């Protein structure tokens, strides 16, 4: 902000260029973030996280395998919920710091999703479905049904995790592109002067 005083003691307040650019950049960032629909992607992540954790509960009644021993459904589902919540907050409060935080959390969620996919695939490969052995009641034994239920649930969890991986990849790409495009916004935020103070011209008595 600059102030100029003319000969007749008229005070003219000049708008600072950085402050104007800062305001324009902030509005542009807000518009760009809303164009990417982070709220919709965030809600999808939260729903997937809840579904992963809820679908994993029946696994507690089956044999303990690699998925249960590592706790994949719980830490991956919790991470999905956290990443989705941050994306929802970003939709309401568009700031550069929050965008960078959302990018970091989403990147971690993407890496954990990829790790979860590997663990699910290895677990299902190591624990195939036990063939049906007929009992006296002309039905299969319990081990067959147990492994069949376990593999079915893990297949669902794997499908949910694949969907989460796609959503995280899209959101990561969008956030990274916005971060690069609005890199100047962070510089302007640091260099922006304090809020202007209202000045009143002194009265001159003859």
N, C-alpha and C positions, 0 to 999 in steps of 0.2 A: 504494500500500500504506500502511496506517495501523496504528499500534501503540497499544494502550491498556493501561495497567497499573492493576490494581485494588489495593485496600488490602492484600490478602494477598499482594501482589507476583506475582500471576498475570499473565503476559503473554499478551495476546490479539491475534493478527494479523488485521486486517481486510482483506478483498480489495478492491483498487482497482476502481472501477467501469469506468474506461477499459480496464484490462487485461482484465476479463471481456468487455467489449464487443468488444475487439480479437480475442480468441480465438473468440468466437461468429461474428464477421464473417469471420474467416479460414476457419472451417469451412464457413460458408455459401457463401463464394466457391469453395471447393474443390468443394462439391457442385454448384453451378451450372455450373462449368466442365466437370465430367465429364458433366453432363446434355446439354451441347451437342456431345459427341463430337468434340473437337478432334483427337484422335489419328487417328480414321478420316479426317477431312477432310485432315489433314496428310499421311497416307500417300498419299491420292489425289493431292495436289498433287505430292509427290515422284515418284510414278509417271508423272504427266503430264509433268513436267519431263524425266525420263529419256527418255520416248517422243518428246518434241519434239526433243531433241538427237540421238537415234539416227535418227529418220526424216529428219532434215535432212542426214545425211551423203551420201546419193546425189545430193543437189543439187549437190555439189561437182563432179560429173562432167557437169553440164549447163551451159547458158549462164548467165553471171552476170547476174542481174537485181536489182531493187531489194531483194528479200528477202535475197539473199546479200551485196550490197554494204553494207547496213546491219547485217547480222549478227543479224537478228531471232530466228532459232531458238535461238541460243546465249545471248544475254543474257536472253531471256524464259524459256528452259528453266532457266537457272541461277537466276533469280529465283524460279521456281516451286519449285525444290528447297529454296532457303533459307527461303521462307515456310512450306513444309510441315515442314521440320525444326524451326523455331521453334514451330509449333503442336504438334508431338509433345512437345517439351520442356515446353511449357505444361501439357500433360496430366499430366506427372509432377510438376512443381513449380509449384503454383498460387500465385503472388504477384501483387500489384497492378502492380508494376514490369514483370514479365514479360508480364502481360496487355497493358499499354500498349505494350510493345515489339512484341508479336505483332500488335497492332492496326495499328501503324505499318508494319510489314513487309508485312502482308496488304494494306493500302491501296495501298502502292507496287506490289505485285504486281498488284492490280486495275487500276491505271492503266496499267501496262505491257501488261497483257492487252488492254485496249481499244485501245491504240496499235498493238499487233501485229495485231489484227483489221483495223484500217484499212489498215495496210501490206500485209497479205496480199491484201485485197480490191482495192486499187489495183494491186498487182503482177499479179494474175490478169486484171484488166481491160486492162492495158497489154500483156500478153503472151498473146494468144489462141493456141489450138492451131493449128499450121500444117496446112493441108489435105494430105491424102495425095496424093502424086504418084507414079504407078506407074513403076517402073524396068523394065529389061529382064528382071529375074527375077520380074516380076509381084508386086512387093512395094513398100511405101511407102519413101520416102527416109528417111534417118537423122534429118533435122530434124523430121519429123513425129513420130517415136517419142520424140525428145528433149523436144520441147515437151509431148507427151502425158504422159510420165513426170514432167516438172517440175510440170505443173498438177495431176496426181494426188497427188503428194507435198504440194504446197502446200494442196490441199483437205483432206488428212488433218491437216496442221499447223493449219489454220484450225479444224477440228473440235475438235482437242485444246485449242486456245486458247479456244474458246467454252466448253468444259466447265470449263476453269480459271477463266474469268470468272464462271461461275455459282457455283463452289465458293468463290471469293474473296469474292463478294458475300454469300453466306450467312454465311461466317465473319466478315466485317467487321460485318455487322448484329448477329450474336450477341455479338461482342466489345464493340462499342460499347454495346449494351444492358447488358451486365454492367458495363462501366466506369461508366456512369451510375448503375446501381443500387447499386454498391459504391463510390461516390465518397467516402462517409464513412469507408471503410476506410483510405484513404490518409491522411486527417486523423488518425485514431486511431493509425496507425502512427507518425506523426511525434510525436504527443503522448504516446505510451505511455511510462511510466516505466521505468527500468532494472529488471532482474530482481530480485525481492525477496531479501533476505538473511535467512537463518535466524537468529533471535534466541533466546537461552537466558536464562531468568530467573535472576538471581543468587541464590545460596543465602544464607540468613540464619542465622547461628549465634546461639543464645540466650546 
